[in-house]
Amino acid sequence: MAQILGSNVLGFVIGLGFLIFVHELGHFGVAKLFRVRVLVFSFGFGKRLFGFKRGDTDYRVSLIPLGGYVRMAGDNPEENQTGNPDEFLSKPKWQRFLILFAGPAMNILIAIAVFAVMYMIGVPQAPLKPILGEVVRGKAADKAGLKPFDRIVRIEDEAINDWDDFRLMVSMNAGTTLDVEYVRDGKTQTTKLTPVHENSDYGPVGKAGAAPFVDTKVVSVEPGSAATKAGIKVGDRVVGANGKPVTQLFDLEGVFEKSRTKPIVLEIERAGAKVPITLAPPGKNPPDTYPGFSFVPVTIQKLPFIPAIGESVRQNWKMLKLAVFSLRRMFRSEGSVKELSGPISIARISGEMLRRSLRDFIGLVALISLQLGVMNLLPIPVLDGGHIMILLIEGVARRDLSLRVKERIQQLGFAVLAMLMIVVLYNDVIAQVFRTKGG
């Protein structure tokens, strides 16, 4: 337990700390570029713990490591301004805009850079076609009239190219009725699917009650495994198990689940002939873990620099659209505030990814970086997007807003963020309580 807690804290501090540093570094770098005097560059809020001063800037680490800030000379309209050219408010609006925009932009660029490097190193791929295999009776997909072997081609305005596309659209839209386009027997049809809200290890998600179609052709056999000893070879196709016909992986799962301590007789199709093979029982392995053979091909997608950048941009754009779609659901009352997660959930998931692999942890950090950049661009006072919104309003009006109006806007922003923080912390605590009760 202590080890898990320690890795959660470590993952949270490393991941969030890096993203905060990069975000504030964006503000700092562009401010320096436009010769704005920077007074404080802080990692964390609250009391100064330690640091050093170089030039006009105090580089510090503060008590509460849940944020950070860059304080520039003349950036607070409530303070007396000297009008010096090195003060933030003395700079032209376009320069102030770029300084404010630089923080979120750095988070977005980090997300693109991380995914690009991962694609250059090589990303394991196990793509599944968006074809339904299992459709659970009475669940959302069944109620929508979908059946096994239907191929999903579009949900709302999004093309569905693989099973991950389908899973993401469903998981991000609990309780929202989606227009689904699918192909059955060569004919394109449409229906409406409403994913059901369910809790998962990563928070509330939408579920359709459907699993992908997976062919039963063996693509790999582990040397020395029960499958090798039984004589299973790559290219074999499982067409029967314990006397029952098998057409997809879902058919096999039930057989393996019911025969955990007994041998399983498989009917194998090999070179046009049917071959019976007796396979040792899987024992205590999970029902989706087969004794030494696999039906899903895993390839390594490794791209040169330019294609890696392009694929990273494409993947980040997909994630960005999903994030915007989720925010839109909130404003249309289709989403729930229960879907918002706070620092406890982020720490738990970060720790889990760190324990799983460095690649998974870095991928999670990149995803959080993208969302952090997007969230900071929202027109909420106090956030970068709120300050940018005020600049745009002043630019259109061709005059500055009064200090009183700006104060009211800032107060509203603080109130919104305070309520948001209360909600996410409440969600975190409640989720942790249920996880603890559930073991």
N, C-alpha and C positions, 0 to 999 in steps of 0.2 A: 504493500500500500504506500509506504513512504517513498519507495523507488518510483512508483507511478506518479505520485504527487510531485516528486522532484523533477521528473522529466516533463511534466505538464508546465511547471513554473519555468523550467529552462527553455522549453520550446516557445512559451509565451514571451519571455523577456528577449530572447534572441530574435524571434520573428518580428514582434511589434517594435522592439528597440531599433532594429535595422530600418524598418519602414518609416518610423518617426524621424530617424536621423536623415534618411534620404529626402523625405518631405521638406524638412526644415532647411536642409542643404540647398534645395531648389530655391526657396525664398532668399536664403543668404547669398547664394552665388549671383543671382540676378540683381539683388540689391547692391552688392559690391560692384557689379558691372556698371550700374548707373550711378555709382559714387554716392550711395546713401550710407550714412554713418550708422553702423549696427552696434547697438549698446550691449545686447545680451543674445547669446546663442545657447539655449538651454535644452537639455534632454530631461524631460520630466517637468512637473509643476511643483509649486510650493517652495519650501525652504531650501536654500542652496546648501548642498552637502560638500562639494569640493569642485575645483576647477582651476583655471588660470586666466590671466588677462594678457591679451596681446593687442597693442594699439588701443583703439577705442572699445574693443569688444571683450566682454567677459564670457568666456566659454565655461559652462558649468553643467554639473549633474545635480538635479534637484530631487526632492524627497519622493514624490509620487510618480512612478515610471509609467504613467498611462497617457502620455502625451508629450508635448514639447512646444517650444515657441521660439521665435526670433523677434526681439524687440528692437525697433529702429527709431532713431531720433525723429521726433515730430510725427509719430504714427498715431497718436491719440489726440483727437480734436478737442478733448476736454482739458488738455494741458495747455499751458502757455506756449505759443509758438514764437520762435525768434525770427522765423523767415529765412534762416540760413539755407543756402542752396543744397546742403547735404542732408536736409531733413526730408522725410518721406512725403509729407503733404506739400512740399515745395516743388516736387517733381511733376511733370506733365501727367495727365491722366493715363495716357497710353503706357508710360513707363510704370506707373503704379499698377495698372492692369496686369502687365507682364510679370511684375514681382509677385503679385497675388496668385496668378495662374501657374507660376513656376512650381509651387509645391505639389499640387495635384498632378501636374504634367510629369513630374519626376516619378511619382508613384505609377502612373500609367506606362511610362517608358521602362521602368524597372520590370513591370509585368511582361512587356513585350520582349525585353532583353533576356529575361530568365527563360521564357518558353523557347525563344530562338536558340539559346545555348543548349537547351535540352534536346531540341530537334537536331542540332549539329552533332551532339554526342551520340544520340540514338534513343528513340522512345519505343518501348515495347508496344506493339499493337495487336489486339485480338478482336478485329472488327466483326460484328455480327450484323447481318442484314435486318432491316426493320420489318421482319416478318413474324407474325404472332405464332407462338407454339402453344403454350398453355393459356387458356382463357377460363378463369375461375368462375363457376356458376354463381350468379347473384351479385358479382362485383361490377365495378364501373364499366369495364370493357364489355362484359356480357350484357349489361343493361343498354349499352350503346348499340348492340346488335353485331358487334365484332366477333369473328370466329377464327379458329386456328387456320393458318396459312394465308390470312389476309396480309397484304403488304401495305404498310402505312407510307404514304408519299408526301403528305403535307398536314401540318397542324397550324391553324390560323394562317398567317402569311409566311410561315417558316417551312422550307423544304426539309424533309426528313431523309437523310442520306444513310444513316446507320442506326443501330439500336440505341446508342448513346444519345443521339438527337431526340429520339422518342422519349427516353427515360428522363432527360432533362426537362423537356416541355411538360411532361406529366408531373414530375416532382416539384416544379416551380409554380404549379397552378392548382393547388388544392382548393376545391370548392368553386372553381371557375369553369363554366361551360365552354368547351373548346370545339371549334369546327374542325373536323377530321376528314381528310380525303384519303381513300384507300383503294386498292385494286383487289378484286376477287374474281377469279376465273377469267382474267383478261379484261374485265370491265371496271371502269372507275366509278366509285360510288362515294357518297358523303354521309356523315352522321355527326352527332353531337356527343361528346364525351365529357363527363364531369368527374375529374379525379377526386378521390376521397381523402380527407385529411387523416394522416396517421403519424404517430411519433416514431422517430428512428434515433439511432445513436448520434446522428448529426443534426438533430432538431426536427421540427414538424416538416413533413413532406407530403406531396400528393401521390396517391397510388391508384393504379388502374386495374389491378388484379389480373395482370397478364405477364407472361414470360416469353422470351424470344425463342424462335424456332432454331434448333441446333441439329444439324445433320448427324447421323450416327456413323459416319465414315471415320475410321481411326486415322489420326494425323501424326501421332507420336506414341511411342512405347518406351517406358523407362527401363533401361537395362537392369537385369536382376530382380525385377518386380514380379508380382503374382501373374500379371498379364503376360510377361515374357515366358515364364515357366509354363503357363497354360497354352502357349503357342500363338497368341494374338500377334498379328503383324500390321505394319503400316499399310493402309489401303484396304484393310478389311472393313466390311460394313455389317454392323449389328442389325439383324432383321427380326430377331426374336429373343425372348428371355423367359426362362421357366415356362415355356409353352405358350407365351403370349406374344402377339405380333408387336414389333417395334418400328415406328416410323420416324421418331425424333427423340432427343435426349429426355424430354419430359416423360415419355413412356418408360424409360429405363429407371428414372429416379424412384418411382414407386416400387419397382422390383427390388432395387438395392436397399431401400428403406425397410422392406418387409423381410429381407433375407440377410440380415446383418451377421447372423451366426451360422448360416447354412451355405453350402456351395450353390453357385448360380450356373445354370446351364444356358449358355448363349448359343444362338444360331447365327453363324457367320456366313456372309456371302463373299466368296473369294474366287475370282477368275470364272464367274458364271456358275459356280457350284456352291451348294449349301454344306457348311462344315460345322458339326457340333463341337463346342468347347466348354469344358467345365472350369469355372473360375472360382478360386478360393474366396470365402466370404470377406467383405471389407472390414469386418470387426467394428471398432469404435470410431472409424473415420466418419466425418460429416457426410450426409447423404449426397452432397454434390462432389465428393472426393472419391475418385475411382482408383482401384488398385493398380496403378502403373500405366494407364493409357488415357489419352485425351482425344476429344473430338473437335476442339477449337484450336485452329492454327495460330501460333504467336509469331509475329515477325517484328523485326527491328526497323523502324522508319528513321533513316539517317539522311539528312539533307545538307547540301552545301549552304554557304552563308546567305545568299540572296533568297533562295527558296525557303530557307529556315525562317528568315525575317517575314516573308510573305505568309507562311503557314501560322506563325505566331500571331501576326496581325489578324488573320482570319479567325483563329481560336479566341483571341481576346475580344474581337468584335462580337462574336457569338455570345460570349459571357456578358459583355456589356449590354447587348440587347435583352438578355434574360434578366439582368439586374434592373434595367429600365422598365421592363415588363412587370417585374415584381413590385416596383415602386408605384407603377400605374394602378396595379391591383389594390394597393393600400389606399390610394386616393379615391378609388371607385368602390371602396368598402367590400371588395371581393377577397382581399387578403385579411390576415389577422395579425394583431400586434404580437401574438404568441410566436409568430415566425421570426421575430427579431431576437438575436442572440447577443450576449454581452461578453465581458472579459472572462468569466468563468468558463463558458462554453468554448470560447476561442482558445483558452489555455488547455482545456481538456482535449480538444480536437488537435491542437498543435502538438501536444505530448504524444497523442496516439500516432500521428503521422511521423513524428521523430523516432518513435520506437519501431515503426514499421520499416522505414528506410529514409535515407537522406534525400533521395529523389522525391518521394512523396511529400516530405516536409518542405522542400524548396518549392515544389509545385503549389502547395497550400499557401506559402508566403506570397508567391506571385499572384495568386487569386485574391488574397486579402489586399494586396497592394493595389490591384485594379479597382476593387470595390472602395478602398479608402480614397483613391483619387476621385472616383465618381461621386462619392458621398460628399467630399469636400467642395465639389463644384455645385452642389444643390444651393438654390437661392435662399438659404436660411441664415439670418443675421448671426454674427459671431464666426460662422464658418467662412472660408475663403470665398465661396460662391455668394454669400451674403454681401461681403464687401465689394465683390465684382458687380453685383446687382446695383448697389448704390452708385458705383462709378458710372455704370451704363445709364442709370436714371439721370444723374447729373449731366452726363454728356448729351443726352437727348434734350433735356430741359435747358441746357446751356447756362446753368447756374448751380452753385453748390446748395445742398440742402442745409437747413438751419441746424445748429448744434442741438436744439431741443428735439427736432425730428429724429436726428441720428441717435440721440440718447434713447428715445422711445423704441426705435428699431432694435437697438442693442439689447434693451431690456426684454423685448419680445423674444429675441433670439436666445437669450439666457433661459427664459422660461420654457421655451420649446425644448432646448437641449436638456434641461433639468428633468422635464417630464419624460423625455425619451430615455434618459439614463435610468430613471426610476423603473420604467417599463422593462428595459433589458435586464436590469439587475434582478427584478422580480421574476422574470422568465428564467433567468439563470438559476436562481435559488430554488424555484419550484421544480425545474427540470432535474436539479441535483438531488432534491428530496425524493422524487419518484425513482431516480436511478438507484439511490441508496436502498429504498424499500424493495426495489425489484432485484436487489442482489448485485 
